[in-house]
Amino acid sequence: MIEIHLLMLLITVIIGLIFSYLAIIEKDLLKAIGFSAVQAIAYSIAFYILMAPDIVLAYVAIAVGIYTALLVFVVSKTTRYEVV
């Protein structure tokens, strides 16, 4: 039983790392925000597997909700694509 939980934890953390990397290299800022939201969801699932429901509730409300909405608002006031 513990092996299944550790495997699920490993998969969610790897998914979070992959989407973090995608958010960093993405030139389209709205896609980067979407990747960041998926990363936050993956990490909240990892926190749930680690049996920390209070951290999950706060993390989902802040990282997925408020943070994503604030970044979408800021990007709407600027240009959508990053110019290098």
Buried (B, 14 or more C-beta within 10 A) or exposed (E): EEEEEEEBBEBBBEBBEBBBEBBEEBEEBBBBBBBBBBBBBBBBBBBBBEEBEEBBEEBBEEBBEEBBEEBBEEBEEEEEEEEE
